Amino acid sequence: MLRLLAILSPLALVACAGTVTSDQVTSSTTLRRGYDKTLTKTEQQAVISDLEGAKAKQKGEDAQESAGTAGANAQQTN
Protein backbone atom coordinates (compact mmCIF):
# COMPACT_ATOMS: atom_id res chain seq x y z
CA MET A 1 0.00 0.00 0.00
CA LEU A 2 2.82 2.39 0.85
CA ARG A 3 4.52 1.69 -2.48
CA LEU A 4 1.32 2.47 -4.33
CA LEU A 5 0.99 5.77 -2.49
CA ALA A 6 4.63 6.60 -3.23
CA ILE A 7 3.99 6.05 -6.94
CA LEU A 8 0.66 7.89 -7.12
CA SER A 9 1.79 11.05 -5.26
CA PRO A 10 4.31 12.19 -7.90
CA LEU A 11 1.85 11.29 -10.66
CA ALA A 12 -0.80 13.50 -9.07
CA LEU A 13 1.66 16.39 -8.85
CA VAL A 14 2.68 15.96 -12.47
CA ALA A 15 -0.95 15.93 -13.54
CA CYS A 16 -1.64 19.20 -11.67
CA ALA A 17 1.51 20.83 -12.99
CA GLY A 18 0.54 19.96 -16.54
CA THR A 19 -2.76 21.87 -16.28
CA VAL A 20 -1.11 25.21 -15.47
CA THR A 21 -0.02 27.09 -18.58
CA SER A 22 2.81 29.60 -18.68
CA ASP A 23 0.25 32.38 -19.30
CA GLN A 24 -1.30 31.69 -15.91
CA VAL A 25 1.99 31.83 -14.02
CA THR A 26 2.97 35.23 -12.63
CA SER A 27 6.56 35.92 -11.66
CA SER A 28 7.38 36.84 -8.09
CA THR A 29 8.81 40.18 -9.24
CA THR A 30 5.48 41.13 -10.79
CA LEU A 31 3.63 40.10 -7.65
CA ARG A 32 5.95 42.12 -5.41
CA ARG A 33 5.49 45.35 -7.36
CA GLY A 34 2.06 45.90 -5.85
CA TYR A 35 3.49 45.75 -2.33
CA ASP A 36 6.75 47.56 -2.99
CA LYS A 37 6.66 51.05 -1.49
CA THR A 38 10.17 52.02 -2.60
CA LEU A 39 10.35 55.27 -4.54
CA THR A 40 12.16 55.49 -7.84
CA LYS A 41 15.09 57.92 -8.15
CA THR A 42 12.86 60.45 -9.93
CA GLU A 43 10.21 60.21 -7.22
CA GLN A 44 12.85 60.56 -4.50
CA GLN A 45 14.23 63.72 -6.13
CA ALA A 46 10.72 65.18 -6.46
CA VAL A 47 9.93 64.55 -2.80
CA ILE A 48 13.25 66.03 -1.67
CA SER A 49 12.65 69.09 -3.83
CA ASP A 50 9.14 69.52 -2.39
CA LEU A 51 10.42 69.22 1.17
CA GLU A 52 13.22 71.71 0.57
CA GLY A 53 10.75 74.17 -0.94
CA ALA A 54 8.36 73.78 1.99
CA LYS A 55 11.22 74.26 4.46
CA ALA A 56 12.42 77.41 2.66
CA LYS A 57 8.88 78.77 2.59
CA GLN A 58 8.47 78.06 6.30
CA LYS A 59 11.76 79.82 7.09
CA GLY A 60 10.62 82.83 5.08
CA GLU A 61 7.30 82.96 6.94
CA ASP A 62 9.07 82.61 10.29
CA ALA A 63 11.42 85.48 9.41
CA GLN A 64 8.46 87.69 8.43
CA GLU A 65 6.60 86.86 11.63
CA SER A 66 9.60 87.59 13.83
CA ALA A 67 10.14 90.91 12.01
CA GLY A 68 6.45 91.73 12.38
CA THR A 69 6.37 91.01 16.11
CA ALA A 70 9.58 93.01 16.65
CA GLY A 71 7.99 95.97 14.88
CA ALA A 72 4.79 95.64 16.92
CA ASN A 73 6.77 95.50 20.15
CA ALA A 74 8.68 98.64 19.16
CA GLN A 75 5.41 100.48 18.48
CA GLN A 76 3.99 99.46 21.86
CA THR A 77 6.98 100.82 23.74
CA ASN A 78 6.72 104.21 21.98
C-alpha positions in Angstrom: 0.0 0.0 0.0 2.8 2.4 0.9 4.5 1.7 -2.5 1.3 2.5 -4.3 1.0 5.8 -2.5 4.6 6.6 -3.2 4.0 6.0 -6.9 0.7 7.9 -7.1 1.8 11.0 -5.3 4.3 12.2 -7.9 1.9 11.3 -10.7 -0.8 13.5 -9.1 1.7 16.4 -8.8 2.7 16.0 -12.5 -1.0 15.9 -13.5 -1.6 19.2 -11.7 1.5 20.8 -13.0 0.5 20.0 -16.5 -2.8 21.9 -16.3 -1.1 25.2 -15.5 0.0 27.1 -18.6 2.8 29.6 -18.7 0.3 32.4 -19.3 -1.3 31.7 -15.9 2.0 31.8 -14.0 3.0 35.2 -12.6 6.6 35.9 -11.7 7.4 36.8 -8.1 8.8 40.2 -9.2 5.5 41.1 -10.8 3.6 40.1 -7.6 5.9 42.1 -5.4 5.5 45.4 -7.4 2.1 45.9 -5.8 3.5 45.8 -2.3 6.7 47.6 -3.0 6.7 51.0 -1.5 10.2 52.0 -2.6 10.3 55.3 -4.5 12.2 55.5 -7.8 15.1 57.9 -8.2 12.9 60.5 -9.9 10.2 60.2 -7.2 12.9 60.6 -4.5 14.2 63.7 -6.1 10.7 65.2 -6.5 9.9 64.6 -2.8 13.3 66.0 -1.7 12.6 69.1 -3.8 9.1 69.5 -2.4 10.4 69.2 1.2 13.2 71.7 0.6 10.7 74.2 -0.9 8.4 73.8 2.0 11.2 74.3 4.5 12.4 77.4 2.7 8.9 78.8 2.6 8.5 78.1 6.3 11.8 79.8 7.1 10.6 82.8 5.1 7.3 83.0 6.9 9.1 82.6 10.3 11.4 85.5 9.4 8.5 87.7 8.4 6.6 86.9 11.6 9.6 87.6 13.8 10.1 90.9 12.0 6.5 91.7 12.4 6.4 91.0 16.1 9.6 93.0 16.6 8.0 96.0 14.9 4.8 95.6 16.9 6.8 95.5 20.2 8.7 98.6 19.2 5.4 100.5 18.5 4.0 99.5 21.9 7.0 100.8 23.7 6.7 104.2 22.0 
